[in-house]
Amino acid sequence: MRKLVVVCGTGAFALGLAAAALAVGNGVRGYGAGYGPPTSTATTTAVASGSAKATGSSKFSATLTGAQEVPKPKAPAGAGGTFTARTVKTKSGDTFSWKLTFHGLSGPAVAAHVHSGRSGVAGGVAVSLCGPCRSGMSGRARISPAIETALETGAAYVNVHTAKNPNGEIRGQIARAK
């Protein structure tokens, strides 16, 4: 417990100084201990060191080409890309971190998603990655246990959409990284 002694003529000024000293002393930007927005240091530290301890992780990858897309797109011959991802299982849920690169598309990438579906089969969107997208983008999302299972069993793919190919221009089946 810290003690703060302030001698001044105005009680409100002293109260303000004491509150500021408490906030700074607790390592929280502008708030007292336990209070403040969810992005405060206290909240982040509590999550990082508390109930969100990792219980397991998996790595995944995919090589994207136009030949894998269903239905077949009108894509340039050299269009392609790579996708890497990592899932981390915690007691509070699964986190999905990803990175997507691509090249040679018919135009700007308007969106990219992870879909549920086996090779050669079109499936529904499971995770929205970006839109619009730039090559080299990365991100993080919470995923359900069902999506984790689809990733683990090869029942998920990633694709990149363009205006010329709104159903997808390049696609890659997601598999465990070696």
N, CA, C and O of each residue as an XYZ file, in Angstrom:
712
protein
N       0.855     -1.172      0.000
C       0.000      0.000      0.000
C       0.892      1.222      0.000
O       1.785      1.344      0.838
N       0.659      2.119     -0.925
C       1.427      3.362     -0.996
C       0.688      4.462     -0.258
O      -0.542      4.514     -0.253
N       1.448      5.326      0.355
C       0.856      6.485      1.012
C       1.270      7.710      0.235
O       2.420      7.846     -0.183
N       0.321      8.594      0.048
C       0.579      9.828     -0.676
C       0.179     10.974      0.236
O      -0.971     11.078      0.662
N       1.126     11.812      0.522
C       0.851     12.965      1.369
C       1.019     14.202      0.512
O       2.098     14.464     -0.022
N      -0.060     14.961      0.385
C      -0.047     16.185     -0.405
C      -0.555     17.296      0.489
O      -1.626     17.195      1.087
N       0.216     18.339      0.570
C      -0.203     19.493      1.351
C      -0.475     20.623      0.375
O       0.421     21.096     -0.324
N      -1.723     21.041      0.344
C      -2.080     22.176     -0.500
C      -3.340     22.812      0.040
O      -3.955     22.300      0.975
N      -3.719     23.916     -0.542
C      -4.860     24.672     -0.049
C      -6.189     24.202     -0.594
O      -7.225     24.539     -0.020
N      -6.212     23.437     -1.679
C      -7.475     23.039     -2.282
C      -7.620     21.527     -2.213
O      -6.789     20.795     -2.751
N      -8.659     21.067     -1.562
C      -8.899     19.633     -1.397
C      -9.116     18.925     -2.731
O      -8.645     17.803     -2.918
N      -9.823     19.568     -3.661
C     -10.106     18.942     -4.954
C      -8.815     18.703     -5.726
O      -8.667     17.679     -6.393
N      -7.872     19.654     -5.636
C      -6.585     19.510     -6.321
C      -5.831     18.314     -5.737
O      -5.258     17.519     -6.482
N      -5.830     18.185     -4.423
C      -5.143     17.076     -3.758
C      -5.783     15.749     -4.146
O      -5.073     14.773     -4.391
N      -7.099     15.698     -4.205
C      -7.802     14.483     -4.583
C      -7.435     14.093     -6.017
O      -7.231     12.913     -6.305
N      -7.351     15.070     -6.910
C      -6.962     14.803     -8.296
C      -5.553     14.257     -8.382
O      -5.305     13.314     -9.134
N      -4.609     14.834     -7.619
C      -3.239     14.338     -7.605
C      -3.175     12.921     -7.055
O      -2.433     12.084     -7.569
N      -3.947     12.653     -6.016
C      -3.938     11.314     -5.421
C      -4.461     10.290     -6.420
O      -3.900      9.200     -6.534
N      -5.521     10.619     -7.143
C      -6.071      9.706     -8.143
C      -5.064      9.458     -9.263
O      -4.910      8.324     -9.716
N      -4.386     10.501     -9.708
C      -3.378     10.355    -10.759
C      -2.217      9.486    -10.274
O      -1.720      8.643    -11.020
N      -1.788      9.686     -9.035
C      -0.694      8.885     -8.493
C      -1.095      7.425     -8.376
O      -0.288      6.539     -8.656
N      -2.336      7.158     -7.965
C      -2.824      5.783     -7.902
C      -2.806      5.139     -9.278
O      -2.352      4.006     -9.433
N      -3.293      5.852    -10.265
C      -3.352      5.305    -11.627
C      -1.964      4.992    -12.151
O      -1.740      3.906    -12.686
N      -1.031      5.916    -12.009
C       0.333      5.706    -12.489
C       1.010      4.615    -11.674
O       1.716      3.775    -12.232
N       0.805      4.617    -10.367
C       1.420      3.617     -9.500
C       0.963      2.206     -9.786
O       1.702      1.258     -9.518
N      -0.236      2.036    -10.324
C      -0.746      0.710    -10.639
C      -0.433      0.285    -12.063
O      -0.836     -0.805    -12.468
N       0.268      1.100    -12.838
C       0.653      0.715    -14.189
C      -0.467      0.790    -15.201
O      -0.342      0.255    -16.302
N      -1.545      1.438    -14.853
C      -2.676      1.545    -15.750
C      -2.742      2.964    -16.277
O      -2.711      3.924    -15.508
N      -2.834      3.092    -17.585
C      -2.812      4.419    -18.200
C      -4.099      5.187    -17.886
O      -5.122      4.988    -18.540
N      -4.042      6.043    -16.905
C      -5.137      6.966    -16.651
C      -6.292      6.418    -15.834
O      -7.306      7.105    -15.706
N      -6.198      5.213    -15.270
C      -7.286      4.645    -14.501
C      -6.723      4.022    -13.232
O      -5.556      3.632    -13.187
N      -7.553      3.929    -12.208
C      -7.147      3.253    -10.988
C      -7.173      1.748    -11.199
O      -7.640      1.270    -12.232
N      -6.680      1.012    -10.234
C      -6.576     -0.440    -10.358
C      -7.931     -1.073    -10.642
O      -8.910     -0.803     -9.946
N      -7.981     -1.912    -11.666
C      -9.193     -2.654    -11.974
C     -10.232     -1.885    -12.755
O     -11.285     -2.439    -13.072
N      -9.984     -0.654    -13.071
C     -10.966      0.142    -13.792
C     -10.396      0.574    -15.123
O      -9.179      0.618    -15.302
N     -11.269      0.892    -16.053
C     -10.799      1.393    -17.332
C     -11.306      0.551    -18.474
O     -12.022     -0.431    -18.276
N     -10.929      0.944    -19.667
C     -11.410      0.235    -20.831
C     -10.757     -1.131    -20.946
O      -9.734     -1.383    -20.308
N     -11.342     -2.031    -21.764
C     -10.791     -3.365    -21.912
C      -9.363     -3.388    -22.437
O      -8.682     -4.405    -22.301
N      -8.891     -2.302    -23.030
C      -7.538     -2.289    -23.567
C      -6.516     -1.825    -22.543
O      -5.342     -1.671    -22.880
N      -6.926     -1.600    -21.310
C      -5.981     -1.130    -20.309
C      -4.964     -2.220    -19.986
O      -5.220     -3.405    -20.201
N      -3.814     -1.810    -19.471
C      -2.748     -2.745    -19.136
C      -3.220     -3.777    -18.131
O      -2.862     -4.950    -18.238
N      -4.016     -3.363    -17.156
C      -4.465     -4.290    -16.125
C      -5.300     -5.411    -16.736
O      -5.102     -6.576    -16.391
N      -6.216     -5.091    -17.626
C      -7.064     -6.100    -18.245
C      -6.245     -7.032    -19.120
O      -6.416     -8.249    -19.046
N      -5.359     -6.491    -19.947
C      -4.533     -7.299    -20.828
C      -3.648     -8.240    -20.024
O      -3.522     -9.415    -20.369
N      -3.044     -7.744    -18.972
C      -2.186     -8.572    -18.137
C      -2.983     -9.684    -17.482
O      -2.509    -10.817    -17.406
N      -4.179     -9.387    -17.010
C      -5.003    -10.398    -16.358
C      -5.341    -11.516    -17.347
O      -5.288    -12.689    -16.979
N      -5.679    -11.186    -18.566
C      -6.011    -12.193    -19.559
C      -4.769    -13.004    -19.915
O      -4.840    -14.228    -20.016
N      -3.632    -12.334    -20.106
C      -2.418    -13.021    -20.522
C      -1.900    -13.969    -19.450
O      -1.331    -15.011    -19.777
N      -2.082    -13.634    -18.190
C      -1.522    -14.478    -17.140
C      -2.584    -15.263    -16.386
O      -2.255    -16.011    -15.465
N      -3.839    -15.110    -16.753
C      -4.907    -15.769    -16.026
C      -5.447    -16.989    -16.721
O      -4.703    -17.929    -17.001
N      -6.744    -16.988    -17.006
C      -7.431    -18.168    -17.488
C      -7.151    -18.504    -18.946
O      -7.623    -19.536    -19.423
N      -6.416    -17.694    -19.662
C      -6.206    -17.937    -21.084
C      -4.903    -18.678    -21.374
O      -4.308    -18.485    -22.435
N      -4.458    -19.510    -20.460
C      -3.228    -20.256    -20.694
C      -3.425    -21.257    -21.820
O      -4.452    -21.932    -21.896
N      -2.435    -21.343    -22.687
C      -2.521    -22.233    -23.835
C      -2.536    -23.690    -23.393
O      -1.782    -24.091    -22.506
N      -3.409    -24.481    -24.027
C      -3.465    -25.911    -23.752
C      -3.026    -26.710    -24.972
O      -2.962    -27.937    -24.902
N      -2.719    -26.048    -26.092
C      -2.240    -26.736    -27.289
C      -2.280    -25.823    -28.486
O      -3.029    -24.847    -28.509
N      -1.466    -26.140    -29.492
C      -1.485    -25.337    -30.707
C      -1.217    -26.228    -31.911
O      -0.650    -27.313    -31.784
N      -1.633    -25.752    -33.087
C      -1.432    -26.468    -34.344
C      -1.073    -25.459    -35.418
O      -1.531    -24.317    -35.389
N      -0.239    -25.891    -36.379
C       0.130    -25.042    -37.505
C      -0.445    -25.630    -38.790
O      -0.516    -26.847    -38.961
N      -0.859    -24.718    -39.703
C      -1.479    -25.122    -40.958
C      -0.896    -24.313    -42.107
O      -0.327    -23.242    -41.897
N      -1.040    -24.830    -43.325
C      -0.604    -24.088    -44.506
C      -1.421    -24.517    -45.714
O      -2.078    -25.558    -45.708
N      -1.361    -23.688    -46.749
C      -2.030    -23.994    -48.012
C      -1.308    -23.265    -49.129
O      -0.812    -22.154    -48.938
N      -1.250    -23.888    -50.288
C      -0.757    -23.252    -51.512
C      -1.970    -22.998    -52.392
O      -2.704    -23.926    -52.732
N      -2.181    -21.734    -52.763
C      -3.361    -21.353    -53.530
C      -3.059    -21.294    -55.022
O      -2.040    -20.743    -55.436
N      -3.960    -21.872    -55.832
C      -3.872    -21.809    -57.291
C      -5.274    -21.663    -57.860
O      -6.263    -21.927    -57.177
N      -5.349    -21.246    -59.105
C      -6.643    -21.159    -59.779
C      -7.217    -22.526    -60.082
O      -8.436    -22.692    -60.114
N      -6.357    -23.510    -60.307
C      -6.809    -24.860    -60.662
C      -7.612    -25.527    -59.550
O      -8.427    -26.406    -59.829
N      -7.401    -25.126    -58.286
C      -8.125    -25.736    -57.170
C      -9.497    -25.121    -56.933
O     -10.321    -25.702    -56.227
N      -9.751    -23.955    -57.510
C     -11.002    -23.234    -57.239
C     -12.194    -23.940    -57.880
O     -12.083    -24.480    -58.981
N     -13.331    -23.934    -57.191
C     -14.588    -24.518    -57.664
C     -15.673    -23.464    -57.494
O     -15.888    -22.994    -56.376
N     -16.371    -23.073    -58.570
C     -16.169    -23.445    -59.972
C     -14.874    -22.836    -60.525
O     -14.313    -21.903    -59.949
N     -14.422    -23.382    -61.645
C     -13.166    -22.923    -62.256
C     -13.275    -21.437    -62.600
O     -14.245    -21.015    -63.230
N     -12.280    -20.643    -62.187
C     -12.319    -19.199    -62.454
C     -11.700    -18.854    -63.808
O     -11.071    -19.691    -64.455
N     -11.893    -17.609    -64.213
C     -11.195    -17.051    -65.376
C     -10.013    -16.273    -64.796
O     -10.042    -15.045    -64.725
N      -8.985    -16.997    -64.386
C      -7.844    -16.402    -63.690
C      -6.604    -16.451    -64.566
O      -6.450    -17.367    -65.374
N      -5.716    -15.472    -64.413
C      -4.437    -15.535    -65.116
C      -3.674    -16.807    -64.734
O      -3.781    -17.279    -63.602
N      -2.910    -17.357    -65.670
C      -2.183    -18.614    -65.451
C      -1.232    -18.545    -64.263
O      -1.043    -19.547    -63.574
N      -0.629    -17.388    -64.007
C       0.355    -17.271    -62.930
C      -0.216    -16.899    -61.585
O       0.548    -16.681    -60.644
N      -1.533    -16.816    -61.451
C      -2.130    -16.423    -60.171
C      -1.868    -17.492    -59.117
O      -1.998    -18.685    -59.390
N      -1.500    -17.064    -57.921
C      -1.250    -18.016    -56.849
C      -1.031    -17.332    -55.527
O      -1.104    -16.107    -55.427
N      -0.763    -18.125    -54.510
C      -0.524    -17.559    -53.199
C      -0.184    -18.602    -52.170
O      -0.177    -19.800    -52.452
N       0.101    -18.132    -50.966
C       0.371    -19.010    -49.828
C      -0.419    -18.530    -48.624
O      -0.735    -17.347    -48.494
N      -0.725    -19.461    -47.761
C      -1.482    -19.181    -46.548
C      -0.844    -19.979    -45.422
O      -0.584    -21.173    -45.574
N      -0.592    -19.332    -44.303
C      -0.126    -20.017    -43.104
C      -1.019    -19.612    -41.945
O      -1.520    -18.489    -41.895
N      -1.211    -20.525    -41.027
C      -2.074    -20.244    -39.879
C      -1.605    -21.051    -38.682
O      -0.908    -22.058    -38.805
N      -2.012    -20.572    -37.531
C      -1.727    -21.256    -36.273
C      -2.947    -21.113    -35.390
O      -3.505    -20.023    -35.258
N      -3.358    -22.209    -34.789
C      -4.432    -22.144    -33.807
C      -3.838    -22.403    -32.433
O      -2.933    -23.221    -32.270
N      -4.360    -21.699    -31.468
C      -3.948    -21.893    -30.085
C      -5.216    -22.155    -29.281
O      -6.134    -21.336    -29.245
N      -5.240    -23.318    -28.639
C      -6.385    -23.685    -27.799
C      -6.126    -23.184    -26.392
O      -5.067    -23.428    -25.814
N      -7.105    -22.484    -25.852
C      -7.025    -22.013    -24.468
C      -8.298    -22.403    -23.750
O      -9.264    -22.840    -24.376
N      -8.300    -22.248    -22.467
C      -9.498    -22.548    -21.689
C     -10.649    -21.617    -22.054
O     -11.816    -21.976    -21.895
N     -10.320    -20.411    -22.548
C     -11.368    -19.445    -22.875
C     -11.756    -19.474    -24.353
O     -12.590    -18.672    -24.773
N     -11.176    -20.373    -25.158
C     -11.536    -20.482    -26.570
C     -10.317    -20.656    -27.454
O      -9.178    -20.594    -26.990
N     -10.573    -20.874    -28.732
C      -9.499    -21.088    -29.699
C      -9.214    -19.799    -30.471
O     -10.133    -19.101    -30.899
N      -7.923    -19.494    -30.640
C      -7.499    -18.322    -31.396
C      -6.846    -18.784    -32.688
O      -6.066    -19.736    -32.697
N      -7.169    -18.106    -33.768
C      -6.693    -18.433    -35.104
C      -5.893    -17.249    -35.617
O      -6.457    -16.177    -35.835
N      -4.563    -17.423    -35.818
C      -3.695    -16.372    -36.358
C      -3.301    -16.791    -37.767
O      -3.004    -17.963    -38.000
N      -3.293    -15.855    -38.710
C      -3.059    -16.218    -40.103
C      -2.248    -15.171    -40.857
O      -2.150    -14.018    -40.435
N      -1.661    -15.598    -41.993
C      -0.987    -14.697    -42.928
C      -1.285    -15.196    -44.336
O      -1.236    -16.395    -44.611
N      -1.597    -14.248    -45.227
C      -1.979    -14.572    -46.602
C      -1.150    -13.739    -47.569
O      -1.072    -12.517    -47.439
N      -0.531    -14.407    -48.541
C       0.161    -13.704    -49.622
C      -0.396    -14.219    -50.936
O      -0.808    -15.375    -51.034
N      -0.408    -13.353    -51.954
C      -0.892    -13.755    -53.269
C      -0.252    -12.881    -54.331
O       0.313    -11.828    -54.035
N      -0.352    -13.343    -55.596
C       0.256    -12.610    -56.713
C      -0.453    -12.991    -58.014
O      -1.091    -14.040    -58.106
N      -0.327    -12.125    -59.008
C      -0.806    -12.415    -60.353
C      -2.309    -12.490    -60.528
O      -2.776    -13.128    -61.472
N      -3.085    -11.865    -59.659
C      -4.544    -11.922    -59.766
C      -5.038    -11.062    -60.932
O      -4.300    -10.220    -61.443
N      -6.272    -11.274    -61.344
C      -6.866    -10.514    -62.448
C      -7.181     -9.078    -62.057
O      -7.465     -8.252    -62.924
N      -7.135     -8.774    -60.787
C      -7.419     -7.429    -60.269
C      -7.245     -7.435    -58.762
O      -6.771     -8.421    -58.197
N      -7.623     -6.341    -58.098
C      -7.497     -6.280    -56.635
C      -8.300     -7.381    -55.940
O      -9.384     -7.754    -56.389
N      -7.758     -7.884    -54.858
C      -8.463     -8.884    -54.043
C      -9.533     -8.164    -53.237
O      -9.228     -7.293    -52.422
N     -10.785     -8.531    -53.468
C     -11.878     -7.854    -52.772
C     -12.206     -8.521    -51.440
O     -12.788     -7.892    -50.557
N     -11.835     -9.793    -51.294
C     -12.078    -10.501    -50.033
C     -11.293    -11.801    -50.015
O     -10.881    -12.302    -51.061
N     -11.090    -12.343    -48.820
C     -10.509    -13.668    -48.635
C     -11.170    -14.300    -47.417
O     -11.460    -13.627    -46.428
N     -11.399    -15.595    -47.507
C     -12.082    -16.323    -46.437
C     -11.475    -17.702    -46.256
O     -10.805    -18.229    -47.144
N     -11.724    -18.277    -45.084
C     -11.567    -19.698    -44.868
C     -12.974    -20.269    -44.975
O     -13.905    -19.782    -44.333
N     -13.118    -21.307    -45.792
C     -14.414    -21.968    -45.996
C     -14.347    -23.383    -45.456
O     -13.273    -23.980    -45.383
N     -15.505    -23.921    -45.077
C     -15.569    -25.346    -44.766
C     -15.801    -26.067    -46.091
O     -16.586    -25.603    -46.918
N     -15.134    -27.181    -46.296
C     -15.318    -27.950    -47.522
C     -14.093    -28.760    -47.863
O     -12.961    -28.313    -47.676
N     -14.326    -29.942    -48.358
C     -13.253    -30.837    -48.803
C     -12.762    -30.400    -50.179
O     -13.401    -29.582    -50.841
N     -11.652    -30.933    -50.597
C     -11.070    -30.615    -51.893
C     -12.084    -30.858    -53.012
O     -12.735    -31.902    -53.053
N     -12.213    -29.878    -53.925
C     -13.131    -29.997    -55.050
C     -14.577    -29.657    -54.752
O     -15.424    -29.734    -55.641
N     -14.874    -29.282    -53.520
C     -16.247    -28.972    -53.114
C     -16.304    -27.547    -52.577
O     -15.499    -27.169    -51.725
N     -17.261    -26.747    -53.079
C     -17.456    -25.385    -52.558
C     -18.209    -25.464    -51.238
O     -19.141    -26.253    -51.088
N     -17.794    -24.636    -50.280
C     -18.438    -24.645    -48.971
C     -18.695    -23.247    -48.463
O     -18.294    -22.263    -49.084
N     -19.360    -23.165    -47.338
C     -19.712    -21.886    -46.736
C     -18.534    -21.229    -46.036
O     -17.563    -21.888    -45.663
N     -18.640    -19.908    -45.865
C     -17.591    -19.146    -45.187
C     -17.563    -19.536    -43.709
O     -18.591    -19.534    -43.032
N     -16.365    -19.869    -43.224
C     -16.170    -20.191    -41.816
C     -15.497    -19.040    -41.076
O     -15.846    -18.741    -39.934
N     -14.517    -18.386    -41.740
C     -13.790    -17.265    -41.138
C     -13.527    -16.225    -42.222
O     -12.908    -16.536    -43.239
N     -13.988    -15.002    -42.015
C     -13.657    -13.904    -42.925
C     -12.258    -13.417    -42.565
O     -11.982    -13.098    -41.408
N     -11.374    -13.361    -43.568
C     -10.001    -12.938    -43.303
C      -9.813    -11.447    -43.542
O      -9.353    -10.731    -42.652
N     -10.165    -10.966    -44.743
C      -9.961     -9.557    -45.063
C     -10.852     -9.167    -46.234
O     -11.358    -10.031    -46.950
N     -11.038     -7.908    -46.419
C     -11.802     -7.383    -47.536
C     -11.898     -5.877    -47.439
O     -12.541     -5.366    -46.522
N     -11.292     -5.162    -48.336
C     -10.392     -5.634    -49.390
C      -9.088     -6.134    -48.786
O      -8.777     -5.859    -47.628
N      -8.325     -6.878    -49.598
C      -7.106     -7.521    -49.108
C      -5.872     -7.042    -49.850
O      -5.934     -6.684    -51.027
N      -4.766     -7.041    -49.151
C      -3.445     -6.791    -49.746
C      -2.596     -8.019    -49.470
O      -2.734     -8.651    -48.422
N      -1.733     -8.352    -50.391
C      -0.834     -9.476    -50.181
C       0.045     -9.187    -48.969
O       0.550     -8.076    -48.807
N       0.221    -10.186    -48.129
C       1.024    -10.035    -46.920
C       0.214     -9.701    -45.687
O       0.781     -9.533    -44.607
N      -1.099     -9.600    -45.819
C      -1.931     -9.275    -44.652
C      -1.923    -10.437    -43.668
O      -1.735    -11.594    -44.042
N      -2.129    -10.098    -42.413
C      -2.245    -11.097    -41.363
C      -3.312    -10.641    -40.393
O      -3.705     -9.474    -40.380
N      -3.772    -11.568    -39.588
C      -4.804    -11.215    -38.622
C      -5.003    -12.312    -37.601
O      -4.288    -13.314    -37.572
N      -6.003    -12.087    -36.763
C      -6.315    -13.015    -35.681
C      -7.817    -13.012    -35.456
O      -8.471    -11.975    -35.564
N      -8.358    -14.185    -35.143
C      -9.792    -14.303    -34.882
C     -10.040    -15.430    -33.887
O      -9.224    -16.342    -33.748
N     -11.155    -15.358    -33.212
C     -11.613    -16.465    -32.369
C     -12.338    -17.441    -33.289
O     -13.064    -17.020    -34.189
N     -12.148    -18.736    -33.073
C     -12.844    -19.733    -33.876
C     -13.537    -20.740    -32.963
O     -13.163    -20.913    -31.803
N     -14.540    -21.388    -33.504
C     -15.291    -22.389    -32.752
C     -14.566    -23.738    -32.801
O     -13.706    -23.951    -33.657
N     -14.904    -24.625    -31.905
C     -14.326    -25.969    -31.964
C     -14.639    -26.681    -33.292
O     -13.830    -27.482    -33.762
N     -15.786    -26.403    -33.893
C     -16.142    -27.028    -35.179
C     -15.189    -26.589    -36.288
O     -14.813    -27.396    -37.137
N     -14.797    -25.316    -36.285
C     -13.845    -24.827    -37.290
C     -12.474    -25.438    -37.033
O     -11.781    -25.817    -37.977
N     -12.077    -25.537    -35.785
C     -10.810    -26.184    -35.441
C     -10.803    -27.619    -35.964
O      -9.803    -28.063    -36.528
N     -11.898    -28.345    -35.785
C     -11.995    -29.724    -36.271
C     -11.893    -29.778    -37.788
O     -11.222    -30.659    -38.326
N     -12.548    -28.848    -38.493
C     -12.465    -28.800    -39.957
C     -11.023    -28.577    -40.407
O     -10.573    -29.196    -41.371
N     -10.303    -27.708    -39.726
C      -8.899    -27.466    -40.056
C      -8.071    -28.731    -39.819
O      -7.255    -29.112    -40.658
N      -8.282    -29.366    -38.689
C      -7.510    -30.557    -38.319
C      -7.755    -31.731    -39.266
O      -6.862    -32.556    -39.464
N      -8.942    -31.819    -39.851
C      -9.308    -32.977    -40.670
C      -9.229    -32.720    -42.173
O      -9.644    -33.567    -42.964
N      -8.697    -31.557    -42.580
C      -8.572    -31.255    -44.007
C      -9.873    -30.861    -44.670
O      -9.990    -30.913    -45.894
N     -10.854    -30.468    -43.872
C     -12.173    -30.105    -44.397
C     -12.360    -28.588    -44.445
O     -13.464    -28.088    -44.225
N     -11.273    -27.853    -44.736
C     -11.352    -26.395    -44.841
C     -10.381    -25.932    -45.922
O      -9.343    -26.551    -46.155
N     -10.740    -24.842    -46.570
C      -9.866    -24.259    -47.585
C      -9.901    -22.748    -47.477
O     -10.803    -22.177    -46.864
N      -8.911    -22.107    -48.077
C      -8.843    -20.649    -48.101
C      -8.935    -20.225    -49.554
O      -8.371    -20.877    -50.433
N      -9.650    -19.126    -49.811
C      -9.662    -18.603    -51.173
C      -9.677    -17.088    -51.173
O     -10.027    -16.444    -50.183
N      -9.280    -16.526    -52.335
C      -9.207    -15.083    -52.540
C     -10.153    -14.732    -53.672
O     -10.123    -15.354    -54.734
N     -10.994    -13.733    -53.443
C     -12.007    -13.297    -54.404
C     -11.576    -12.001    -55.091
O     -10.951    -11.141    -54.470
N     -11.912    -11.866    -56.368
C     -11.698    -10.625    -57.119
C     -13.028    -10.236    -57.759
O     -13.975    -11.021    -57.755
N     -13.097     -9.025    -58.306
C     -14.320     -8.590    -58.983
C     -14.602     -9.478    -60.196
O     -15.759     -9.789    -60.477
N     -13.565     -9.884    -60.910
C     -13.735    -10.732    -62.087
C     -14.138    -12.157    -61.699
O     -14.816    -12.842    -62.465
N     -13.732    -12.591    -60.537
C     -14.047    -13.934    -60.035
C     -14.629    -13.838    -58.624
O     -13.946    -14.138    -57.645
N     -15.908    -13.414    -58.523
C     -16.509    -13.184    -57.203
C     -16.678    -14.450    -56.364
O     -16.796    -14.363    -55.142
N     -16.694    -15.629    -57.003
C     -16.789    -16.872    -56.241
C     -15.431    -17.360    -55.757
O     -15.345    -18.308    -54.977
N     -14.373    -16.710    -56.222
C     -13.013    -17.071    -55.831
C     -12.131    -17.226    -57.055
O     -12.520    -17.849    -58.043
N     -10.936    -16.651    -56.978
C      -9.993    -16.733    -58.093
C      -8.888    -17.749    -57.832
O      -8.465    -18.455    -58.747
N      -8.423    -17.827    -56.597
C      -7.436    -18.844    -56.218
C      -7.891    -19.498    -54.915
O      -8.575    -18.895    -54.089
N      -7.483    -20.751    -54.771
C      -7.924    -21.540    -53.612
C      -6.825    -22.498    -53.212
O      -6.039    -22.947    -54.047
N      -6.776    -22.809    -51.922
C      -5.853    -23.816    -51.415
C      -6.471    -24.583    -50.272
O      -7.026    -23.986    -49.349
N      -6.383    -25.897    -50.322
C      -6.878    -26.750    -49.251
C      -5.930    -26.612    -48.061
O      -4.714    -26.708    -48.228
N      -6.462    -26.393    -46.883
C      -5.649    -26.192    -45.688
C      -5.289    -27.552    -45.092
O      -6.146    -28.410    -44.882
N      -3.993    -27.719    -44.827
C      -3.502    -28.970    -44.233
C      -2.562    -28.643    -43.085
O      -2.047    -27.529    -42.993
N      -2.343    -29.599    -42.224
C      -1.364    -29.420    -41.140
C      -0.006    -29.150    -41.746
O       0.409    -29.834    -42.682
N       0.692    -28.152    -41.215
C       2.038    -27.832    -41.689
C       3.001    -28.885    -41.161
O       2.842    -29.389    -40.049
N       3.994    -29.208    -41.965
C       4.972    -30.237    -41.574
C       6.170    -29.612    -40.923
O       7.097    -30.319    -40.528
